[in-house]
Amino acid sequence: MRVRARLRCPLLWRLFDFFETGADNKAVAKALRVSVRSVERWRVAWASEGEQSLYSKGPASLTKLRPARCRRGLGGRGSPSMTSAEAT
């Protein structure tokens, strides 16, 4: 499992390696091209809950478009929440 996960997410495994070796947040942020604040949050989560805390938990939100609207497209009429009177 760990080898498969390493192949799927090399960035995450680099992050674990940095944390295990004790690299400072600024160096990790620069190497991974992310903000120092993100690294700080990740380090706190990693220290309290372990590696599992950093795996993806899925999308933050679902799409706001209705499925029929997604298939049809906007057709140049503005946002999907607009009524036909607002779009003209």
Backbone as CSV, one residue per row, in Angstrom:
resi,resn,N_x,N_y,N_z,CA_x,CA_y,CA_z,C_x,C_y,C_z
1,MET,0.828,-1.203,0.000,0.000,0.000,0.000,0.861,1.251,0.000
2,ARG,1.874,1.290,0.824,2.697,2.490,0.940,3.423,2.783,-0.366
3,VAL,3.883,1.747,-1.068,4.559,1.952,-2.347,3.580,2.505,-3.365
4,ARG,2.355,1.959,-3.425,1.346,2.467,-4.348,1.014,3.920,-4.039
5,ALA,0.841,4.241,-2.762,0.526,5.616,-2.374,1.682,6.541,-2.731
6,ARG,2.897,6.054,-2.596,4.064,6.875,-2.930,4.062,7.212,-4.420
7,LEU,3.653,6.272,-5.262,3.600,6.531,-6.695,2.479,7.506,-7.049
8,ARG,1.349,7.419,-6.332,0.220,8.288,-6.630,0.434,9.717,-6.158
9,CYS,1.145,9.907,-5.073,1.273,11.244,-4.508,2.701,11.522,-4.035
10,PRO,3.617,11.746,-4.970,5.014,11.983,-4.574,5.193,13.248,-3.750
11,LEU,4.361,14.255,-3.957,4.472,15.489,-3.188,4.205,15.230,-1.714
12,LEU,3.201,14.415,-1.422,2.869,14.093,-0.042,4.004,13.336,0.624
13,TRP,4.634,12.431,-0.090,5.736,11.678,0.499,6.961,12.557,0.702
14,ARG,7.169,13.528,-0.172,8.256,14.490,0.057,7.981,15.282,1.326
15,LEU,6.707,15.657,1.529,6.323,16.388,2.729,6.617,15.561,3.973
16,PHE,6.246,14.272,3.971,6.536,13.399,5.110,8.031,13.319,5.368
17,ASP,8.807,13.194,4.302,10.260,13.126,4.458,10.803,14.389,5.096
18,PHE,10.313,15.546,4.657,10.746,16.815,5.254,10.412,16.852,6.742
19,PHE,9.194,16.457,7.096,8.779,16.494,8.493,9.603,15.537,9.341
20,GLU,9.854,14.345,8.814,10.612,13.344,9.571,12.057,13.764,9.796
21,THR,12.619,14.531,8.857,14.000,14.976,9.022,14.102,16.277,9.811
22,GLY,12.949,16.893,10.112,12.952,18.104,10.928,13.256,19.387,10.172
23,ALA,13.019,19.403,8.868,13.266,20.614,8.072,12.343,21.734,8.552
24,ASP,12.828,22.971,8.485,11.993,24.090,8.940,10.916,24.425,7.912
25,ASN,9.868,25.073,8.383,8.694,25.339,7.542,9.023,26.168,6.307
26,LYS,9.903,27.145,6.457,10.238,28.009,5.324,10.927,27.219,4.210
27,ALA,11.827,26.327,4.581,12.534,25.514,3.589,11.576,24.549,2.887
28,VAL,10.652,23.964,3.654,9.667,23.047,3.074,8.766,23.800,2.104
29,ALA,8.302,24.978,2.520,7.417,25.780,1.671,8.107,26.149,0.367
30,LYS,9.356,26.519,0.437,10.096,26.896,-0.769,10.285,25.695,-1.688
31,ALA,10.624,24.545,-1.121,10.862,23.342,-1.926,9.590,22.848,-2.599
32,LEU,8.447,22.975,-1.913,7.189,22.472,-2.450,6.379,23.550,-3.169
33,ARG,6.878,24.770,-3.134,6.225,25.914,-3.784,4.807,26.141,-3.259
34,VAL,4.707,26.184,-1.920,3.453,26.478,-1.238,3.731,27.551,-0.185
35,SER,2.683,28.019,0.495,2.874,29.038,1.525,3.407,28.421,2.816
36,VAL,4.098,29.235,3.585,4.614,28.787,4.877,3.447,28.429,5.794
37,ARG,2.362,29.192,5.727,1.182,28.920,6.557,0.599,27.538,6.255
38,SER,0.577,27.128,4.989,0.095,25.782,4.646,0.967,24.720,5.296
39,VAL,2.275,24.913,5.227,3.192,23.945,5.832,2.980,23.895,7.343
40,GLU,2.767,25.051,7.966,2.501,25.075,9.410,1.257,24.256,9.758
41,ARG,0.171,24.445,8.997,-1.066,23.692,9.246,-0.845,22.194,9.041
42,TRP,-0.137,21.848,7.972,0.129,20.433,7.695,0.970,19.805,8.797
43,ARG,1.960,20.547,9.294,2.845,20.006,10.336,2.068,19.757,11.626
44,VAL,1.180,20.669,11.985,0.367,20.495,13.192,-0.530,19.263,13.046
45,ALA,-1.179,19.133,11.890,-2.041,17.971,11.644,-1.236,16.682,11.675
46,TRP,-0.070,16.687,11.063,0.787,15.504,11.008,1.256,15.112,12.410
47,ALA,1.628,16.110,13.220,2.116,15.829,14.569,1.008,15.281,15.476
48,SER,-0.213,15.768,15.296,-1.285,15.340,16.191,-1.992,14.067,15.733
49,GLU,-2.138,13.882,14.405,-2.929,12.753,13.911,-2.169,11.801,12.998
50,GLY,-0.940,12.106,12.666,-0.144,11.224,11.828,-0.367,11.438,10.338
51,GLU,0.186,10.535,9.539,0.138,10.644,8.080,-1.286,10.693,7.532
52,GLN,-2.184,9.951,8.145,-3.564,9.879,7.639,-4.241,11.242,7.582
53,SER,-3.830,12.165,8.440,-4.470,13.478,8.479,-4.195,14.297,7.229
54,LEU,-3.174,13.931,6.465,-2.799,14.712,5.296,-3.304,14.126,3.978
55,TYR,-3.937,12.973,4.019,-4.489,12.412,2.795,-5.738,13.183,2.397
56,SER,-6.039,13.214,1.128,-7.211,13.933,0.639,-8.490,13.323,1.191
57,LYS,-9.399,14.207,1.542,-10.696,13.771,2.042,-11.785,14.040,1.015
58,GLY,-11.396,14.296,-0.230,-12.354,14.538,-1.299,-12.539,16.015,-1.576
59,PRO,-13.429,16.345,-2.495,-13.643,17.742,-2.855,-14.267,18.522,-1.702
60,ALA,-13.972,19.814,-1.644,-14.500,20.658,-0.581,-15.996,20.901,-0.738
61,SER,-16.491,20.934,-1.970,-17.923,21.135,-2.178,-18.345,20.480,-3.481
62,LEU,-19.619,20.263,-3.605,-20.158,19.692,-4.827,-20.458,20.797,-5.821
63,THR,-20.657,20.421,-7.057,-20.970,21.399,-8.083,-22.300,22.077,-7.777
64,LYS,-22.399,23.337,-8.111,-23.618,24.082,-7.855,-24.566,24.061,-9.060
65,LEU,-24.115,23.528,-10.177,-24.959,23.455,-11.362,-25.837,22.210,-11.315
66,ARG,-27.045,22.342,-11.755,-27.915,21.173,-11.877,-27.401,20.329,-13.041
67,PRO,-27.516,19.008,-12.962,-26.995,18.146,-14.027,-27.517,18.504,-15.419
68,ALA,-28.805,18.820,-15.538,-29.357,19.167,-16.854,-28.710,20.436,-17.388
69,ARG,-28.454,21.380,-16.517,-27.827,22.640,-16.913,-26.380,22.406,-17.354
70,CYS,-25.706,21.494,-16.696,-24.326,21.167,-17.077,-24.285,20.567,-18.473
71,ARG,-25.234,19.680,-18.776,-25.250,19.041,-20.095,-25.580,20.053,-21.185
72,ARG,-26.506,20.938,-20.891,-26.981,21.900,-21.878,-25.989,23.030,-22.093
73,GLY,-25.253,23.381,-21.066,-24.332,24.502,-21.158,-25.061,25.805,-20.903
74,LEU,-24.335,26.865,-20.776,-24.946,28.154,-20.484,-25.512,28.825,-21.722
75,GLY,-25.038,28.458,-22.880,-25.579,29.022,-24.108,-25.446,30.534,-24.211
76,GLY,-24.449,31.120,-23.534,-24.220,32.552,-23.620,-25.233,33.392,-22.858
77,ARG,-25.984,32.777,-21.951,-27.029,33.524,-21.256,-26.629,33.974,-19.860
78,GLY,-25.397,33.914,-19.494,-24.991,34.343,-18.154,-24.904,33.174,-17.199
79,SER,-25.018,33.463,-15.911,-24.851,32.416,-14.907,-26.054,31.491,-14.881
80,PRO,-25.875,30.256,-14.399,-26.964,29.292,-14.402,-28.097,29.669,-13.451
81,SER,-27.853,30.558,-12.497,-28.896,30.932,-11.557,-29.774,32.058,-12.095
82,MET,-29.411,32.664,-13.225,-30.200,33.759,-13.789,-31.490,33.237,-14.413
83,THR,-32.534,34.015,-14.278,-33.773,33.695,-14.976,-33.668,34.263,-16.388
84,SER,-34.560,33.880,-17.246,-34.494,34.372,-18.626,-34.706,35.877,-18.686
85,ALA,-35.482,36.469,-17.745,-35.697,37.914,-17.742,-34.415,38.649,-17.352
86,GLU,-33.613,38.077,-16.430,-32.368,38.707,-16.003,-31.309,38.628,-17.085
87,ALA,-31.334,37.581,-17.886,-30.293,37.346,-18.895,-30.443,38.264,-20.101
88,THR,-31.605,38.844,-20.318,-31.803,39.681,-21.504,-31.514,41.122,-21.243
